[in-house]
Amino acid sequence: MPEKNNNKSFVNSFRNSSPYINAHRGRTFVIAFGGEAVADANFAHLVHDIALLNTLGVRLVLVHGARPQIEQRLRARGAALHYVHGLRVTDDAALACVKEAAGAVRVEIEALFSMGLANSPMAGARVRVASGNFVIARPLGVRHGVDYLHTGEVRRIDGAAIQKCLDDNAVVLLSPIGYSPTGEVFNLSAEDVATSAAIELHAEKLLFLMEAPGLVDARKRLVQQLTLDEAEHMLTSSKRALPEETKRHLGSAVRACTHGVRRVHLLSRHIDGALLLELFTRDGAGTLIAAYPYEDTRQAVIDDVGGILELIAPLEQEGALVRRSRERLEMEIGHFTVMERDGMVIACAALYPYPKERVAELACLAVHPDYRGAGRGAALLQHIERLARQNGVQRLFVLTTHTAHWFVERGFAAAKTADLPVARQALYNYRRNSKVFVKRL
């Protein structure tokens, strides 16, 4: 039995991931991770997951950091570690360590992608890695009286050259190093390289694998999603002091979204399989910052009919909702409001007005089982109430057989069928014996 249940769980998970496999194929993702991830004993697991993305047709640009590797070399030489405002002041000695560390990290990553043992996840993968002078940089110069020497910032990304590599199905690997037209070498931040690359390539996603547990709220709970406005407010708010790494990544997310990257994801690299969970499950494993809402409440359109039917079918079978045919739903779709999460209808409700009596019926309120208990039903009810008020409705009524208490808790009072509009009384189904509740708006 356990094996049978495991098989069923695998099949369901694989089926549920298929819409994401189709959606991600041919898209460009930029994935950034620090040198700490490379030094971790489990780094090979991340490489295997990235190789799987490549196999599934995702166009990948990887950006690695090398801070611990650079610091290790500086300490070995007895050199000072000099940071100002979170940026390294790169003198000649530090630049030599930067070059050495970045080269060593790049070679290590390329070696892992070259694995092809028959008993390993990389068997048959044949992932090709392309790297080169794709990043053109300029000196950071003197800031607030500090000369950052060989520390630089991205001037531009050679997007055309990277696109050619991606067209050849190669994984592009970028180091935190840039080159100037005069032949100088600059130490860059991996965040700057990753963000600039995502913007230049019009990437669908920019993903940061963080050292921190992720972006959490004041109660240490993971923040699952933020709009661009919410992310900007979090950055500028004086109420919360964000960790330096989180602040950098959140700032990069705002910059990327502002310049056309649709979605930025902040993930803890310490979660095994975080990339796969974030990309192939609806609720993910990290924080999504989106230029456009990931979860939205809007008026339904004809393309939502299939999603609504799938949502309400179990409730119709239980007798909680009146059965609606596809034809009827298509005719009445203009009355429906849906709550959509990443393309899936997770809640719906309908509003049928009776203008003469200045009343309206709330009907077919349903929330997907996976998303109950988080206030979505109440939020959808509030949305419907606002729509009703905008249309001059003074009273909202509902007929229910299963959820009387839920409506009573939200201000509805018991009523009689005689209190319904005359036209609605004529349609009342006495076999269902639904209870009537009314709320004054």
Phi, psi and omega in degrees: 000314179303319181295321179295319178294321178297319178298317180296318179297318179297314182299315180297317180297318182293319178296318182291337180277345187300322177299326180285324176300315179294320183291326185274339184299129178083358180271155179259123176243138172251124183241124181245138177213153184275171176296337177298322179295320181294324181283346183289144180297336182264013182301328180302327179297318178296318178299319179298318180294321178294321177298322178297319177300318178298318179297328181275006173092012177279135177274119192243133170239122181254138176234120181253151171263178180205024186302308181296326180292323177293314182296323178300318180288323178296317180295321180297332180265001180072021181272157182280148172264115188238107178242142173224124182055038176081359181248140179285134168275110189262099175274187184299318180294318180293322180297321177298321178291323178299313180299314182296315182292315181298320178295318181294318180295318180299315180297320179297318179294315180299323180296318180295323178287345180272353180298145178207031181298143185299330183260021180244161178298344181271003183303123177077004185290314179052056180276125176263137181247131178243132175220163182171196182273061182277344186251118177260130188234169174220160181291145175291329175081209181260122179234125180053038177083001182254125175272115183275000173057248185270011172278134183229188175222159183291129175268313174198162177248134178282080185297322182296319180293320179294319180299323178298318178296318179295323178297332178272012177066027176268151170272125181268131182244120179250133176264161179280053180224139177230161184236143179262161177299342179267005176090009178280156178245135182234143174277124184243164172274140180298325179299317180296315180298313183295316182294316180296321179295317180299320180292313182297321184272001184053046184297146175289323183219146169237123184240126176253122173267112190263158172283327181289164178295352184122184178276116183240158179272188184297338180261016177066023176265143181297131173276115187280328181204152177220142168281169179299318179297319180294321179295317178297319179295320180296324179292322186265348182291138178271358184283334183231131175265109181280146172303150186302315181297314180299319180297318179298312183294320180295320176298320177295323179297316179298315180299315182296312181296322179296331183255024167106354175285127189290318186217138175238137183239131175252118186232147171280126179288347182281350176275116180296126180079018183304320180299313182292319178298319182290324187269337187237010171233153187291326183262350173064196182225003183218208181251130177257126171249119187236139175293333178236150186302134175283326177235125189223146173250126187206170176290140181288151175236172187300330180291347180274353186302313180300316180295321179293317179300317179295323181292316188270347184305312180298325180288328175292321180295326178284346183086007180284332179236151175288138180295137177234130176280162177300320181297316180295318181296320178298321179291329186256010187300333179294343179273349189265147169242139179237152170251119186247137177233111179050046176087356181252134175284114182252352177199154178207162175199154180236149178234116180249108184276150171237085191302323184299318180270355182058041175231167178210153177259132169267125184221161172055041175281118183215143177232136179302139182306326182289347186237019175277160177083008180241015176085009183289324178298316179295321179296321179292321176299315179298321178297316179296319179298320177296317178300317181298315180298319179299334180261016175079014180284133180257334179225139178244130179238157180218145174248126184216151176246338188243337193237037183302314184297323181300318181287323178299319180295344182247026169096004178275146179240147180298142180219183181245162178299332179295342179278352180281157173304149184304317181296326181282328176300323182294337181262359184296132182262103183290341177290325177285332178056041181296145175275147182253134177227143183230144176229131176278134182262000000 
